Structure formats: C-alpha cells, structure tokens
Amino acid sequence: MSEMTRWIDLEGAVNARDLGGLPTRDGGRTRHGRIFRSDNLQGLTPADVSLLVGELNLRHVVDLRSTPEVRLEGPGPLTRVPEVSHHHLTLFAEGGRHTDVDADVIDADRVLPWAERVLDEELRVTGFYYGYLRDRPDAVVAALRAMALNDGASVVHCAAGKDRTGVLSAMALEIAGVTRAAIVEDYLVTGERLERVLKRLRASATYRDDLDARPADYHLPRAGNIEQFLGVLDDRFGGVLGWLGGNGWTDSDTETMRARLRD
C-alpha cells in the first residue's frame, strides 16, 4: 500500500493514518487495519465515528494527552460509543493545577508538549522524547500494551499526533521489526499535514496561545528528533526492547505486539 493510501480520511481529524504497509527488516510488511495513529479526536463527526467503529473495527483509543488537555477539551464523541474502550495514559509528570510537566518550574496554565520547559542536564543530552520515558515509564508500557490488544483495531493519539504519538508509534514499529528508515519516514509524514493540524489546534482556546507564540516551522517533525530518541535507547539500553524489558515489558508482550503488526 502506498504512503498516500495509508491516510484515513476523516472530517474531524487531519493526521490519522494506518501503521500498516511498512517494511520490516526481514522483508515483510506490517499489517493494515490493526494500529492507527492520529491527532486529537475531539472533532470527529458521526460519519467519522461510523467509519472508525463500523468499517475499521476500532475498539481501543489510547489517549496520550495530559489530564488538563482532556479536561479543557471535554469528552470526545468516541467516549459515547459503548464498543470502544478508552485508555488515558499521559506521558507527562503531572502536578499542580494545569500542568503537564513540572508544576513548580513552569506556568501552570500551559498544557502543550511544546510549551517551554526547564531543561535539566539529562534532557539536554537525550532530548524531550526520552523525557516521556523517564517521567512516565508506566504509561509508556501500558499504552503499548493497549495498542496491541487484539479484539479490534486501536488508535493512539495526542493533540497534533506528532510528538507523543510519534514516540509510541516508533516504539511499536521497532518492536515489530520495522526498518529504522521506515520508522523515521513514518514520523516525518506528519509534516505533510502540519498546516492543517495547526489550523485545527488554533481553533481551540486550549492550544491557541502556545501555538501563536512560535513560528509554524518550529513544529515541523525533524528526522533528527526521532533518530536521537531511538539512538539514546540503542546506546543506553540496547534498543527499545532493552528499555521496555527493564520496565516490566515481557516476552509475551513482544509476541503480542508482533502478532498484531506482522504479516
């Protein structure tokens, strides 16, 4: 399947695509219709819900947004579908009123992953993406397990579908044995829809001020970001599976994810 046809065309989301069709290191391809990735799902229309739940058999939503984001944006339409289970697993160390990072060092009203943080030395070396794993290893493992549940398709999403969603998608693809080049390419594909993603987010008071504070190209996905993240795991833990194994992930979990994504 071509990159173009991996897109899932929705009226209320613009960065939804299938993780199927990607090449694996042993010459195979990932399966279609198993795991999707997306931007915020708050604006889905009835037709979108019918497509996702009825035609694509969506049964699990893995929501990586912070608790303030979920509270400020309100429940999305998929929360009213009894067939769909929701797994809210923020990747931020939350505290305070409205924070998705360290409450005592950042404006508590800022809720975005791109909101400015105080860089400690660890994050200067490893990048913010590794901070998700450092701050919330429990949520990372739980999210991957939810993505691999086999009673229907799953979708993992955050606000833009780029950073938090990009990290979890990259880890799932790495577990499935997808080539590193294809993982990086999948991460970069969000750039094709970035203008539409930002337009959607600017329509929400939750995100508008933070977005307007930075130029649009600041938000572009860059290969070096995901390459650095995967490189840190390679160097420190022997790869994604090495890090996961130190945080409760089992061989059975690996087999389950591979069964979900592999032909």
Order of alpha helices (4+ residues) and beta strands (2+ residues): beta-beta-alpha-beta-alpha-beta-alpha-alpha-alpha-beta-alpha-alpha-alpha-alpha-alpha-alpha-alpha
